[in-house]
Amino acid sequence: GLVGAGRTELVRAIAGADRVDSGEVRVRGKRLPNGDISAAIRHGVGHVPEDRKAQGLILDAPVLENLGLATLRSTTRYGLADLAGQRTRSTAVSEKLRIRMASIDQPIRDLSGGNQQKAVFGRWVLAGSKVLLLDEPTRGVDVGAKTEIYKLIEKLAQSGKSIIMVS
């Protein structure tokens, strides 16, 4: 649809970020509760928002924490976060996606736009998302990063992930 047609609103509703007045979202035949981000994540839905800085990242947090946002709850046992496991998994994903950074402990704010965007993707790769909702996934990144992101989207699709992209 054209700008203003409700594309972003539809993607946000599917991701559970916004409540809707009617309709339903189903993943693998299971109905998701309206406006419940946690339920969407549990059912394998990942959302790469249009505005990564305002909606996709915690800019003052390190890359490590931004990558692990979607898996922190699922990897917690007896009320304790698996921080060592989170570091190992996040490091592996950051290497796989070729996120360029000085350290996984570096504030994500210090990364280029393209590397920030790859980190948002990395969060959902780490979470094992089956459905990826991509809202303008290459907005605000340079040509080289765009190419890398499109290759990543292609690999995810080839691996069996469902991709819904607004562009």
Number of C-alpha atoms within 10 A of each C-alpha: 8 7 8 8 9 11 16 18 16 15 23 22 19 26 29 23 18 15 15 15 6 6 6 12 15 12 14 8 7 9 13 20 15 21 17 16 21 17 16 25 22 16 18 19 23 27 27 25 23 21 15 20 15 10 11 19 24 17 17 13 14 18 30 24 23 23 30 23 17 21 20 16 14 12 15 13 9 5 8 10 15 15 15 9 11 21 17 11 15 24 17 14 20 23 11 11 17 14 21 16 17 10 12 19 13 15 19 26 16 15 18 17 19 23 23 25 27 26 29 24 26 24 27 24 20 19 21 17 22 21 23 24 22 21 22 15 25 21 15 16 17 12 11 9 18 18 13 17 21 13 12 15 20 13 12 18 15 10 10 10 17 16 16 13 15 16 14
